[in-house]
Amino acid sequence: INISITGTFSNLREFVLINMALERNIKIVAAAGNEYSKSPRFPCSYPGVLCVGSIGEDKQLSSFSNYG
């Protein structure tokens, strides 16, 4: 499952649904976001979720990509 949204707060309903999917061995991939922030973003920060940021052609973190 690809989730291309980000937020600054954890959401219990989202957390439960993601855990239900992970328990069924469904992979979750989520966007890191584009605010150049190292603060936690959700659903990216939930355990078991593969968080994806952006890199440029030089293989360095893009100036806008969240990280951390």
C-alpha positions in Angstrom: 0.0 0.0 0.0 1.4 3.4 -1.0 0.4 6.4 1.2 1.3 9.7 -0.3 0.1 12.0 2.5 1.9 13.3 5.5 0.9 14.9 8.8 2.6 16.1 11.9 0.3 14.2 14.4 -0.3 10.5 15.0 -3.8 9.4 14.2 -5.1 6.3 16.2 -7.4 5.1 13.4 -4.7 5.4 10.9 -2.2 3.6 13.2 -4.7 0.7 13.9 -5.4 0.2 10.2 -1.7 0.3 9.2 -1.0 -2.3 12.0 -3.8 -4.5 10.7 -2.2 -4.4 7.2 1.3 -5.1 8.6 0.0 -8.1 10.6 -1.3 -9.5 7.3 2.2 -9.1 5.8 1.0 -6.2 3.6 3.8 -3.7 3.0 3.2 0.0 3.7 5.2 2.6 1.9 4.7 6.3 2.9 6.0 9.6 1.7 8.5 11.5 4.0 7.1 14.8 2.9 8.5 18.0 1.3 9.0 20.6 4.0 12.7 19.9 4.7 11.9 19.0 8.2 13.4 16.4 10.5 10.4 16.3 12.8 8.4 13.1 12.8 5.8 12.8 10.0 2.9 10.3 10.0 2.2 7.7 8.7 5.9 7.6 7.9 7.0 7.4 11.5 4.9 4.3 12.5 6.9 1.2 13.1 7.0 -1.2 10.1 6.3 1.5 7.6 8.9 2.1 4.8 9.4 5.8 4.7 10.5 7.3 1.3 12.3 10.6 0.8 13.8 12.3 -2.2 17.3 12.4 -3.5 18.7 14.2 -6.5 20.9 12.9 -9.4 23.9 13.4 -7.2 22.4 10.8 -4.7 22.2 13.5 -2.0 19.1 14.4 -0.1 16.9 16.8 -2.1 16.7 20.3 -0.5 13.0 19.9 0.1 12.8 16.3 1.4 12.0 15.6 5.0 14.4 13.3 6.9 15.1 12.0 10.3 
